[in-house]
């Protein structure tokens, strides 16, 4: 048992980070900024968290996984490790300046003051500039761990000051083994969901544990069969967007209610539900953050659906080209062969391009329904 156990298929990354943590223990010197990159589901945040635990570890070898410091970091309770998870569409300059100020303080008990910034690519331009100043002139015992899908997602001046750690997509077999050994999933289910998730570990876990998630994925994969004319194509787009909205709403309602209740109590809500003067602004700020988070969850849900849809056409293209690689959606093998025989690789590539264009439109804040309607019409015509 060690802090590295959750890093699946990342042997070279584990070796690099383990050596850095052991070296820091001997000299009390370590690179002050690290950039963890890799495709979604590769384990960027898990790698950064494991490295933070190894840096704070009090045993040898560093990252033992059983000392108090390792346990606290992995559980998110270590006083000198702050984890930043942007919940909304972006992370603003005000929050970044507060974060930089907190990061400049001396460690209270651990050896380092560590900031683990997940999804650092969501920082606004002004926030990125504030972050750059902190990384350019860091306090002697502060370590920044930034996570982004690609180095290009950050300012070149930031990434040039970071030590780069690149993770790869874990092999399907390794993800399946993890689900069997750690989560108790039966082997057949583990292999199916690992293949469906295409190496995305948390996605595979969710598919294995949540029948509704598997049902939603099946509905997305049924979409190509429904694109018989313009009317069904438009209806399919509306159904896809509404499903994403419902998923976002279901996940946010309980959290929103608890956050609002906690804030109202902290601000001095009376027994009759009345709020003191001057508290409306704080409640409005919370409401705005919750709306931004809901938009992000909805967008992420749609993006997952689009990636599932892309896996369908990827399988079709694989069959058309006779690539010989394993299908992602093996349960649809007969349907995929029929679709491959009825089309051409050129049309399939155009459909894949349309899916990628829709993803870019959603990221650029295009109305989701309009973007998905354009996609389904493009998929129908090929």
C-alpha positions, 0 to 999 in steps of 0.5 A: 500500500502506497500513495501511488496505488491509484495511478493506473498504467503510469509507471514512468510518472510514478518513478519520476514523482517518487524520485523527486519526493525522495530527493526533496526529503534529503535536501529540502529542495524541490521544484516550486511549480509542477504541471500535470497534463494528460487526457481526461480520466488519466489521473492528473489530479490523483497524481498531483494528490499522491505527489503532495502526500509524498512530499508531506510524508514523514516515513521512508520511502516517501509516499508510504501511504500509512503515516498520518501525513499521507492519510490526511493528504489523501483524505483532504484534511491536511492543513498545509495542502489546499485543493482548489476545484473550480466549480463554475465555468471559470476561476476569477482573479479575486479568488486567485489573489486570495489563493496566492495570499494563503499560499504565501504563508509558512507551513503550519505543521508539514514540510511544505505549503502545497496548492493543488489547483485542479482544472487550472485551465479554467482560470481567467486571463486576469487570474492567470496573470495573478498566478504567474506572479506567484509562480515567478516569485514563490515563497521558499516552502510553497509548491504549486501543483497545476492540472490541465489537459494540455500544456497549451491550456496555460500561459506560456510564461506559466508553463515555462516555469513549471516542471512538466508531468505528462500522463497517458490514457491508462490501458483498458485492461489496467482499468478493468483490473483496478475495478475488480481489485479495488471496487469489487466489480465482477470481471465481465462488467469491469471489462465492458465499462472500462472499454466504454470509458476508453481509459477514463477511470472515474467514468468507468467507476460511475458506469459500473456503479450506476445503472442510470449512467449506463442507461443514459449512455445506451440512449446516446448510442441509440441516437444514430438509429433515430436520425431518419429525417429532419423531425426526428433529428431535431427531437433527438437533439432536444432529448439529449439537451433535456437529459443533460439538464436533468442530470445537472439539476439532480446533482445540484439541487441537494448541494445547493440547498445545503450550501444556502442553508449553511450560509443563511445560518452563518449570516444570522437567520432568525427563527422566522427565516428573516435575514439581517440587513446587508446579507442579500449580497452574500446570498446573491453571490452564492446563487451566482456561483451555483448557477455557474456550477450548474452550467458547467455540470450541464456542459460536462454532461453534454460533452460526455454524451458527445464523446460516447457518440464519437465512440460509435462513429469511431467504431464504424470507421474502424470497421470501414478501414479494416483497422483490426483494433478492438471495438469500444462498443462491442455490444453493438457489433452487428449494428456497427457492421451494418452502419459501416457497410452502408456508408463510406469512411469519408462520411464517417469522418465528416460526422466525427468532425461535426461532433468535435465542432459541436464540442467546440461550440459548447465550450464557446458558450453557443446555445446548447440546443442550437449546437446539438440541433446543428450536430444531429442534422449534420449526422443525418446527412453525413 
